[in-house]
Amino acid sequence: MSIVGGLLRSAGLGTLSDALESQGLLKAGGLFDSRVVPTTTPEMFIGGAGIKNLGEAGLIDAPAATKALEDAQKDWFRLPAEDWMKKWADSGIAYDPVANKAMMELSDQNVALKKGVDLNKMPGSEVLGFDEVFNAETLKKAYPEISNIKIGFADDPNSPRLAGFDSETDTIYFNRQNPSWTTKEAKSNVLHEVQHYVQGKELFTQGEGFTQVLQNNISFQDNINAVDKLVATSVPDVVKFAKQNKGLGFTADNLSEALGSLVARDGMTAAQALAKAFNSKEMATKFINAAQKDPKLGGIVAAKNEASSAYQQSVKDYMKVAGEVFARQTGERADMSAAERLANPAMRGIETNPTNKGFGVTLDNMTAPMNAAQPAFADPFAPQVPQSTIQGI
């Protein structure tokens, strides 16, 4: 049985424990209470404050849990990596290597949208209390202040954000006009954002806003600003190019519109953006090849491609921020069963998760956010970065 499973005391979970043990998925006689295991529900990485509150609520053996985290923290520096994983990660303990803090995985069988709540039907100006929208009884016992979180909407079809947490007002915002939005994903999104909230409470490594990462990327800013300036002064060059290449199907109008699309502060290459603007990969290729002979138009293409490369680096930097890594784990593991959790510990999942693998995230290269404080509007996980602009996925 997992250490964390043994720490949780809710008697109502005994049936699940018995069922798993009968299937050979758990061993009887756990470290503390052999009848209790994490439920088939979302998890949250919690620390000392949450453990203390759960202890006072009679849901956890707080002294034992605190001791487990202390021992896991000491062992992180003492044991070889795989030995630590076997002893702690496989038992429901995680570790934030940037903050140097051990964390406990907490499952909450009640995290769900409340019956009758339809987020799609609510006015954009609506601001609701967390308790009006979600059930999260165990999480609220760990962190009662969660009830103070508000739920609002920041609907914007042009924004890459799917959801976000405003730490200044303790408000989680959903962007229902994001192409990736579904009410089914609301639970994962809110868990991700609540994890950011908990990170601030427990002094774990906090999250980072992708927009901020991009703003701090000098190469991206320089190149995308260069594209903007070059496009703004390109009318004479466009007219000349259209006349010289009329046989290729270009006009001053379609060229101006296509070049205008390149100023978007996204991760698209010139070829991707132009193919979308012309609605033709062939036209995009023709333009790029012909534009090499024109200093200004060729310069626009080159600057856009440099901006794209810099954007991809910002994505990689963002994905490696420890606070975002753990918040993604929280959201992505939301629907895993107890058996799946035991077979796929969160800490091991950091390096086996396909998203993390795609961006080269490891336990050794996670980073702190560029800004010491939680950003005013922290982004959630991968969908907040436009999928179409990330090369390779």
Buried (B, 14 or more C-beta within 10 A) or exposed (E): BBBBBBBBBBEEBBEBBBBBBEEEBBEEEBBBBBBBBBBBBBBBBBBBBBBBBBBEBEBBBBEBBBEBBEBBBEBBEEBEEEEBBEBBBBBBBBBBBBBEBBBBBBBBBBBBBEEEBEBEEBEEEEBBEBBEBBBBEBBBBBBEBBEEBBBBBBEBEEBBBBBBBBBEEBBBBBBBBBEBBEBEBBBBBBBBBBBBBBBBBBEBBBBBBBBBBBBBBEBBBEBBBBBBEBBEEBEEBBBBBBEEBEEBEBBBEBBBEBBEBBBBBBBBBBBBBBBBBBEBEEBBBBBBEBBEEBEBBBBBBBBBBBBBBBBBBBBBBBBBBBBBBBBBBBBBBBEBBBBEBBEEBBBBBBEEBEBBEBBEBEBEEBBBBBBEEBBBBBBBBBBBBBEEBBBEE
